[in-house]
Amino acid sequence: MEIVHTPVMKNEILSYLAPVSENPVMIDCTTGEGGHSQAFLDKYPALTVIGFDRDRSIQAKAIERFLPYGSRFIPVNGWFDEELAKREDCSADMILFDLGISIFHYVESQRGFSFRADEKLDMRLDENQKLSAETVVNEYSEEELADIIYQYAEERYSRRIARRIAEERSRERITTASRLADIIYSAVPPQYRHGHIHPATRTFQALRIEVNNELDRITPALQEAVRVLKPKGRLAVITFHSLEDRQVKWFFKNKAAQDGSITILTKHPVVATDEECRDNPPSRSAKLRIVEKKGDADYENN
Ligand SMILES: C[S@@+](CC[C@H](N)C(=O)[O-])C[C@H]1O[C@@H](n2cnc3c(N)ncnc32)[C@H](O)[C@@H]1O
């Protein structure tokens, strides 16, 4: 059976975002398999979706899914911060970010995103990039590794884990996700091995963030997104990680205070309903924030 990613907080996003012009355009900055994009294409027959994704394999799935929609779906392969920077001012009615990776990456990509799999340690979304998880694990200094694991995943045993990785790699290069997971398991205290998450979860998350430079792309992309939105257009961001959510929250707060170009529509982040959390566990950590770009009249009234 094929496992397809379930779009998180789809109904909430549909209720906040809507076209503001006659020939509406939506930019889905993280199209993945296209769950959110499809919901919008189906709801608004005049809508065109420009779908970014850096990962060619998952993008191929979206392209196939949207064949029946013809030219209403325009795929763009690239990082969202770089692709948004190329777009014209005031050219999108709605912009969506659904950060992170998809279930596809864990179960199908064979790039070592899952610590349960005996796969090569890779984790690159961009197949042409040099830096992979294998490089980070084997070539970063012990201190750099510990810092990444602590900063990007708030892993309290980061130093122990980095030390054990350094010991093990001096014996033999670490090339698979399952070996790395075993090393991490052996590095943490026994009582930490049987918690509600596997002890390798956080370290794997930190490696993925480092390999794809995920955190450094968010604020520049949001800056561009506000520029690209049409007046009265809306921008929605779903995050799964406190460091991501903090960036989004502060960017919106500062932008609203500094130049008044946006209105924050979600004072507190929207979270998934209990029912969604039960049916789709990844939605439990999701936070949704939405802003609206002010129209010309709003500026005059300021
Ligand atoms: C959580 S999934 C999106 C799922 C999608 N909303 C759906 O409903 O099917 C995030 C997608 O964004 C892509 N991605 C992550 N960071 C990116 C970035 N900085 N630039 C472009 N694509 C990115 C990943 O490859 C992944 O396919």
PDBQT file of the ligand as one rigid body, heavy atoms in Angstrom, charges set to zero:
ROOT
HETATM    1  C1  LIG A 401       6.006  18.904   5.074  1.00  0.00    +0.000 C 
HETATM    2  S1  LIG A 401       6.354  18.634   3.392  1.00  0.00    +0.000 S 
HETATM    3  C2  LIG A 401       4.999  19.398   2.573  1.00  0.00    +0.000 C 
HETATM    4  C3  LIG A 401       3.749  18.569   2.480  1.00  0.00    +0.000 C 
HETATM    5  C4  LIG A 401       2.655  19.210   1.652  1.00  0.00    +0.000 C 
HETATM    6  N1  LIG A 401       2.196  20.448   2.221  1.00  0.00    +0.000 N 
HETATM    7  C5  LIG A 401       1.482  18.264   1.467  1.00  0.00    +0.000 C 
HETATM    8  O1  LIG A 401       0.406  18.551   1.980  1.00  0.00    +0.000 OA
HETATM    9  O2  LIG A 401       1.616  17.228   0.799  1.00  0.00    +0.000 OA
HETATM   10  C6  LIG A 401       7.628  19.794   3.053  1.00  0.00    +0.000 C 
HETATM   11  C7  LIG A 401       8.206  19.731   1.647  1.00  0.00    +0.000 C 
HETATM   12  O3  LIG A 401       9.005  20.889   1.451  1.00  0.00    +0.000 OA
HETATM   13  C8  LIG A 401      10.242  20.575   0.875  1.00  0.00    +0.000 C 
HETATM   14  N2  LIG A 401      11.182  21.557   1.420  1.00  0.00    +0.000 N 
HETATM   15  C9  LIG A 401      11.611  21.663   2.698  1.00  0.00    +0.000 A 
HETATM   16  N3  LIG A 401      12.393  22.752   2.851  1.00  0.00    +0.000 NA
HETATM   17  C10 LIG A 401      12.443  23.364   1.635  1.00  0.00    +0.000 A 
HETATM   18  C11 LIG A 401      13.076  24.555   1.151  1.00  0.00    +0.000 A 
HETATM   19  N4  LIG A 401      13.811  25.328   1.969  1.00  0.00    +0.000 N 
HETATM   20  N5  LIG A 401      12.907  24.894  -0.149  1.00  0.00    +0.000 NA
HETATM   21  C12 LIG A 401      12.148  24.113  -0.968  1.00  0.00    +0.000 A 
HETATM   22  N6  LIG A 401      11.538  22.969  -0.575  1.00  0.00    +0.000 NA
HETATM   23  C13 LIG A 401      11.672  22.611   0.713  1.00  0.00    +0.000 A 
HETATM   24  C14 LIG A 401      10.519  19.135   1.258  1.00  0.00    +0.000 C 
HETATM   25  O4  LIG A 401      11.267  18.492   0.258  1.00  0.00    +0.000 OA
HETATM   26  C15 LIG A 401       9.108  18.551   1.390  1.00  0.00    +0.000 C 
HETATM   27  O5  LIG A 401       8.719  17.910   0.203  1.00  0.00    +0.000 OA
ENDROOT
TORSDOF 0
